[in-house]
Amino acid sequence: MVTSLEESEIDLSSGQTNSWLKVTIKDSGIGISKENQKKLFKLFEFIKETQDDNTKGIGLGLMICNLIITNLDGSIEVESKEGQGSEFTFKVRLHQ
């Protein structure tokens, strides 16, 4: 699925490997510096990579995602390059 949002595309893909569900969300946005990637999953960390003053948030979203995913015996990671977008991947164990 690809969705356009103000000059950025978002691609969502998922798949199953053995007993794991893997979901990847990739965008073509502004990207995140290596320094700021370290802050992404911390409480109340808000990263402002753009000059857009309309950006709102309190820095809880990715921290909550990380808590949920790790409580499901999973993991979440990010790959990003400034100016080239970001890719978030999470994996959760499928219980049978």
C-alpha positions as CSV (number, residue, x, y, z in Angstrom):
1,M,0.0,0.0,0.0
2,V,1.4,3.4,-0.9
3,T,-0.1,6.6,0.3
4,S,0.9,10.2,-0.6
5,L,1.2,12.7,2.2
6,E,2.5,16.1,1.3
7,E,5.2,15.1,-1.1
8,S,6.1,11.9,0.8
9,E,5.1,8.3,0.1
10,I,4.5,5.7,2.7
11,D,4.9,2.0,1.9
12,L,3.6,-0.6,4.3
13,S,4.6,-4.3,3.9
14,S,4.2,-7.3,6.1
15,G,5.1,-11.0,6.0
16,Q,5.5,-14.1,8.1
17,T,8.7,-16.0,8.7
18,N,8.5,-19.2,10.8
19,S,6.7,-18.0,14.0
20,W,7.3,-14.3,13.4
21,L,5.2,-11.5,11.9
22,K,7.3,-8.7,10.4
23,V,5.9,-5.3,9.5
24,T,7.9,-2.6,7.7
25,I,6.8,1.0,7.3
26,K,8.9,3.1,4.9
27,D,8.6,6.7,3.9
28,S,10.4,9.0,1.5
29,G,10.5,11.9,3.9
30,I,13.3,14.0,5.3
31,G,15.0,11.2,7.2
32,I,16.4,11.1,10.7
33,S,20.1,11.7,11.7
34,K,22.0,9.0,13.5
35,E,22.1,11.1,16.6
36,N,18.4,11.6,16.7
37,Q,17.7,7.9,16.0
38,K,19.0,7.1,19.4
39,K,16.3,9.3,21.0
40,L,13.3,7.9,19.1
41,F,12.1,5.4,21.6
42,K,12.7,7.4,24.8
43,L,10.1,9.0,27.0
44,F,9.2,12.6,26.0
45,E,11.9,12.9,23.3
46,F,10.6,15.0,20.5
47,I,12.8,15.3,17.5
48,K,12.2,18.3,15.2
49,E,14.1,17.6,11.9
50,T,12.1,20.2,9.9
51,Q,11.5,23.9,10.1
52,D,7.7,23.3,10.0
53,D,6.3,24.9,13.2
54,N,3.0,23.1,12.6
55,T,4.4,19.8,13.8
56,K,2.7,18.8,17.1
57,G,3.5,16.0,19.5
58,I,4.7,15.2,22.9
59,G,7.2,12.5,22.1
60,L,5.2,9.4,23.3
61,G,4.2,7.6,20.1
62,L,7.3,5.6,19.3
63,M,8.0,5.0,23.0
64,I,4.5,3.5,23.4
65,C,5.0,1.4,20.3
66,N,8.3,0.1,21.6
67,L,6.7,-0.8,25.0
68,I,3.8,-2.7,23.3
69,I,6.1,-4.6,20.8
70,T,8.6,-5.6,23.5
71,N,5.8,-6.8,25.7
72,L,4.7,-9.0,22.9
73,D,8.2,-10.6,22.8
74,G,9.2,-8.5,19.7
75,S,11.6,-5.9,18.6
76,I,11.5,-2.6,16.7
77,E,14.3,-0.9,14.7
78,V,14.8,2.1,12.5
79,E,17.0,2.7,9.4
80,S,17.2,6.2,8.1
81,K,19.4,8.6,6.2
82,E,18.9,12.3,6.2
83,G,17.2,13.4,3.0
84,Q,16.3,9.8,2.0
85,G,13.4,8.8,4.3
86,S,13.1,6.3,7.1
87,E,12.2,2.6,7.5
88,F,10.7,1.2,10.7
89,T,10.5,-2.5,11.1
90,F,8.9,-4.4,13.9
91,K,8.7,-8.1,14.6
92,V,6.4,-9.9,17.0
93,R,6.3,-13.6,17.8
94,L,3.1,-15.4,16.6
95,H,1.8,-17.6,19.3
96,Q,0.1,-20.8,18.2
